[in-house]
Amino acid sequence: MGRLEDIVSRNQRPKRGRERITVGIGVGLFLLLIIILMVFTDLGIPKVDPSVFAPPSVPDVQLRAPKQSAPVGKP
């Protein structure tokens, strides 16, 4: 009779499956919240020095059209 009593006692607690689903949904919602916060806020951006992204110094080059010189042979 011991096995039959174990089966009956196990079937009297059908909450076990619902508890697992509830915990799974809770963990899923928590992970979804973390992903949303990383996408829409600066939580996913690592803290780095802004000078790392500064462009290298370039010599001062001015772009302009070449000067028109007077035609040769005509005063």
NORPE-V106555 format. One line per field, one symbol per residue. psi: psi as a letter, one per 30 degrees, with the letter a starting at -180 (. if undefined). A space follows every 10 residues. Layout:
psi = ???
//
This chain:
psi = feeeeeeeee ffigfeeeee eeeeeeeeee eeeeeeeeef agffkljlkf fegkllkkkj kkjlkkkklk kkfk.
//
